[in-house]
Amino acid sequence: MTTDPELNRLRQQMDDVNQRLLDVLHERARLSRRIGSHKQSEALAVVDQVREQSMLKSLLHDLPPDGFPENAITTILQSVFAASRELVASPKG
């Protein structure tokens, strides 16, 4: 660890953001499983590409100029969507 107080403060903020991000991802996983269970009980298709594209389009709207670029956000979100589909498809889902 560095003795630079500003760097330490910023790193602590990054650690806090990382924990919040992880918490939100786990919340999304739980919701994905609930949605998957509901779809199965209603005999609905598990994968809804139209919904995924709609969510992606909505989330990419008005990205802040000082944040991640659109292609990075797209890659991240597509990975999250794929991981969510895997959860629903798994026997535990």
Disulfide bonds with the S-S distance in Angstrom:
none
